[in-house]
């Protein structure tokens, strides 16, 4: 099979394009998107919890006499609060998973880089093709510069403002569970 110089340039361009895209997406996600998603989720939870605490604890006021009658095990409640305070805020399983994902992404990028370099040397050394690497790099960096700006604009103006489910859902579920447990203690 004979590979033309044009085909060699296209293969290198495609491989380099894929490598730059993967690297760009990895950096964009880990340095920008993941942080914005975390901030957004934390802000939503803080807002919901702050706005729902008063109504969630209404039963405490309604059953104030039971609070002082000893039906709530305050020592157990204090132990739970201390345990929550002393628990690291980052789940070790989540941290280990994220570390594995980062290592996988790094491995993919290194593998893709080795393939690009290998194919470049194969085409230039074995087939004696003139790979226009400067033009290929210039074209790819211009494309990804423009695509990067477009993606950043899209995420900042559209994606982060779109709400697929109400942010109250997880917070309300947590508060419902707290109400249920408090009612069990109060009415128990």
N, C-alpha and C positions, 0 to 999 in steps of 0.2 A: 504494500500500500504506500503510495506516495503522498506525502503531506506537503502542501504548498506553503510558501512563505505567508501568504494571506491567512491561511488556516492556522498557522502557528501563532500569528499575531492575534487572531480572534480567540484562540484557546487561552493564551496568556491574559488577554483583556478580560475574558469571562472569569477566569480563575481569580485574577486580581480584583475584579469587581465584586465577586462573592466574598473574598477575604475582607475587603474594605467594608462592605455592607455588614457582615457579621460583626466585625470589630466595632464599627460605628454603633450598631444596635446594642451591643453588649455595654459599651461605655455609656451610651445615652440612657439605657435602662438603669444600670447600677448607680450612676452618678446623679441622675436627674429624676427619672420617672419613679423609681422605687421610693426615693425620699419624699416626692410630692404625694404619692399615694399614702404613705405612712402619715404624713402631716395631715392630709385631708381626713383620713380615718380617725386619727386622734382628735382633731378638732370637732368632728361630728359627734364622736362619743362624749367628749367633754361638754359640748353644748346640750346634748340630750340628757345626760346625767344631771347636769346643773339645773335644767328646766324641769326634770321629772322627780327630783329628790323630794321636794315638798309634798307632792301628791302621793308619792310612794310611801311616805312615812306618816300619812294621815292616820292610819290605824294605831300608831303608837299614841297619838294624842287621844283618840277615841277610847283607848283601853289603858289609859294612864294608871288607873288603880291596879291593874294586873301587873304592870311593870314593877311596882314596888312590893307586890306580894310574893315575889321570888319565882314567878313562873318562867321567866327568861333566865337562862343560865349565863349570867354575865361573865363568869370566869371563862367559860368555853368560848364565848363571843370574843373576849379579849385575846384568848390564845389564837383564834383564827386571824384576828387583826394583826397580831404580832407575826404570825407565820407569813401572812401576805406581805407585810412590810419587809420581812427578811428574805423573801424569795427574790432571786435575781429577776430583773425586769425582762431580760431576754431569755426566752425558752431555749434550753440547750439543744433540743431536737431541731428547732427552727434554725438555730445557729449552725449546727452540723450540716443540715440539709443545704443551707445557703453556701456553706464552704464547699460542699461537694459539687453544687451547680457551678460555682465560680471555677473550680478546678476543671470541670468538664469543658466549660467555655474556653478556658486557657488552653486546654489540650487540643480542642478543635482549631483554635487560632494558630497554634504552633504547627499542627498537622497541615493545615491549609497553607501556611507559609512555606513549609518544607516542600509541599507539592508544587507551589508556584515556582520556587527556586529550582526544583528538580526539572520541571518542564521547561523552564527558561534555559537551563544548561543543556538539556536534551536537544532543544530546537537550535540553539546557537552552536553547540559543539558537534553534535552528531549529524544534524541536517544542514549545518552551515547557513542557517536562515538569519536574516537581519531583523531582529525583533526591535520594533520602535518603542522601546521601553519609556523613553521620556514623553512621547506623545500619549502613550497608554496611561501613564501615571497622571499626566496633566488632565487628560479627559476625565479620568475617574475622580480626581480630587475636585474638579469643578462640578461634576454631577453630584457628588456627595455633599459638597458645600451647599449647593442649592437645595438638595433633598433634605439635608439636615435643618436648614432654616425653615423649610416648609413644614417639616415634622414638628419642630419646636413650636412654631406658630399654631399648628393644628392642635397640639396637646394643650398649650396654654389657653387658647381661645375656645376650643370645642370640647375636647375629651375631658378635661378636668372640670368643666362646668356641667357636663352631662351626668345625670343621676340615674343609674340603671335600676336601683332599688332604693327605697327610702333609707337614709342613714340611721333613722330611728329604730329600724327593725332589730338589730342585735342588742342595742341598748335597752329597748323596751322588753325584749325577752329576758335579759338579765334582771331588770327591775321587777318584772312579773314574778320571776323565781324568788327574788328577795321578799316580795310581798307575801308570796305563798308560804315561805319559811317563817316569816314573822307572824303571820296569821296562825300557823300551826303552833308556834310557841305561845302566842297570846291566848288562843282559844283552847289549846291543848288540854 
